[in-house]
Amino acid sequence: MIQEKHPIIYFDGICNLCNHAVQFVIRHDPTAIFKFASLQSVKGQKLLATLPCKPGVANSFLLEENGKIYSKSTAALRVAKKLSGPVKWIYGFIIVPSFIRDGIYSFISQKRYQWFGKRESCMVPGPEINNRFLND
């Protein structure tokens, strides 16, 4: 695994909830700390193939940071910690045992298409943020 300078958020590119989460991160990441790769992109598939993830873990949201991979609620909380504004305080939920956090995360993840819908294809970022997306 190649260690990137910026943390990389891997997300389900056809999931409406996931796409809204990415847009939220972009709005609250004024210094462009994070890069993004959809799980469906060539880059996402190549990198995911090298990750020692259990089946089902890599189905919606991963964070690669400092050579480590975080998944589910831990990934989301670590992202929130680095964002601007009050949202960073969500990281305080890290004290909740991961089996509880991940149980809630998994329930929402399993229902995300039903509740929020999905796209036919991954979003195409505009030119102002295109350099933050790792597609190939």
N, C-alpha and C positions, 0 to 999 in steps of 0.2 A: 504494500500500500504506500503510495506516494503521499508524504505529508504536505498539505497545502498551507499557504501563508494565512489564508482566511478560513474560518470555520465554514463547512459546507452543509447546507440543509438539503436533504433528499426528501422529496415529497411526491405524492401521487398526483401526477399532472392532469388527470381527467376528473379528479374529485373537486367539486365546487367548494366544499368546506376547506380543503387543503389549499386551493388557489386563493381563497379569501384570507387564509392564515398567512400565506406568503406575501400578499399585498399589505397586510397589517404589519408584518415584520419590516418590509421595505419602508413604510411610512414612519416607523419608530426606530429606524436604524440610519440616522442622518450621516454617520461617518462610514457607511457601507462596510461594516464589519463582515457581514455574511455574504456568501455566494450561494447559488441555488442550482440544483440539478433535479429534473423530474426523474422519477424512477423508470419512466418509459424511454428516456433519452438514451442515446448510444453511450454517453458518458456515465449516466446513472447505471445502466446495465453493466458496463465494464467494471465500474467501481464496486457495485453490489456483488459481482461475481467473486471478488477478492475478499469479501467480508465474511467473518465467521459467525454469521447470524443464524439463529434457529428459524425454521420455516414459520411464516406468519408474522415474524417480528418486523420484517422489512416491507410491510404492505402499505404503509401510509406515511411515515415520518421517521427520519433518522437524522442525527447530527454527527458529523465527523469533525472532531476538534482535537488538536494536538496529538494526532495519531490514534485517538481513541474513538470508538463508535458508541453513541448513546441512542437509545430507542425509547419509544412510547412516552410516558409522562416525564421521565428524566430528561429526555431530549427537549421536550417542549419547555420545561422549567429552566433548563440551562440557556435556552434561547431567550426566554423572557428576562432572565437576569442581566443580559447584555443590552437590552433595549432602553431607549430613553423614556422618561416619564414614569408615572406611577405603576405602569405594568410590570416594571422590574421587581416590585415587591411580591408578585405572584410566586417568585422563587421561594418564598418562605414555606410554601407547601411541600418543599423537599423533605421536611421533617415528618410528614405523613409516610408511613411505611409504603414501600414501592408496590407491594401486592395489592394494597387498597387503591393507590393512585393508578396503577396499571390496569386494575379491574375496571375502573371507571373509564379510563382511556380506551380500553379494548371494547367495551360496550358501545361507546360513541363511534369508534372506528368501524365496528361491524354494521352499524346503522347509517353510516354517513351518506351512502348513495341513496338510501330510502328517504332520509330526512332532508338532505340538501341537494340531491341530484348529482349528475355527472355530465361531463362534456364528451363530445365525440372525439375530440383531439386535445392535446395539451395546449395551454395558452401560449400565445406568441408575445413575448415582452416587447414593449415599445423601445425605440432607440435610446431613450434616456436611461434605461435600466438594463439594456441588453447585455452589457459587459459584466453584469453580475450573474448571468446564467451560463452554466457550463453544459453545452449541448453535444459536443462531439468528443 
